[in-house]
Amino acid sequence: MKTLPKTKNLSLIQGGKKKQSFWQNPWTYVSVAMGCLVVGGAVVFDLSRQRITAIYATDVSDSAQAEKELSKKICTTYVQQLINNDKSIGIAFAESTEPVWKTTVSNNATLIGLCNKTLRERPKNLGNNPGTSLERLLNRIETAIQIERVQGNKQPILVSIWLQAAEPGVDFGNPNFAQIETEIASLTKENVLLTIVGPTGNLLDKLEDIEAKNPSLKLCQVQEHQECLSQTFKDARQMGF
């Protein structure tokens, strides 16, 4: 009986080498390793970023209420600079001041909602009389900072103020710039940066005189508020190193 010829290996008949399984391919491990490095690097970068306490004060006076869309844009820009585990404190002001939120950041969308709510539903004790007092706001901010320090918060603190104008009120006159300078010097003395967005005219001129003497104060024009706030957040995060 004739012996049948041996059948050739199927892979040879198909004209190619035997295919490697997914996990036998060395490039699989290279790709996985590169992916781990990218993800791991992002995690390490996030963990290495200095967390800060960011205080935001928004003008809700009658004149500022006429520019609600601009107020929303500036508050949204502030929120966009925050990262998880930053601490955020919100203050509304006009002729007086009112704290509106205090939270550890975990969801930026929630904070944008708080911005919009503050502008949409002005706190009841604000805007009942004309005027916008920068002095009273700075005093409130300094008290908030003191509370944070007493409670053991050693983070760098960035204060961002949207100030549409500083107008005389029923029980206070035009801005007292000597007092404002003293208050700014006091609240910026301990790991604190202050940014004021929006001043124009004589108010801007007077605040620029104070800015020239105090490197912890930065003034921003409305049209450059995005770049300005982005930079001041970076500066604040560098203060922790």
Buried (B, 14 or more C-beta within 10 A) or exposed (E): EEEEEEEEEEEEEEEEEEEEEEEEEEEEEEEEEEEEEEEEEEEEEEEEEBBBBBBBBBBBBBBBBEBEEBBBBBBBBBBBBBBEBBBBBBBBBBBBBBBBBBBEBEEBEEBBEBBBEBBEEBBEEBBEBBBBBBBBBBBBBBEBBEEBBEEEEEBBBBBBBBBBBBBBBEEBEEBBBEEBBBBBBBBBEEBBBBBBBBBEEEBBEBBEEBBEEBEBBBBBEBEEBBEBBEBBBEBBBEBEE
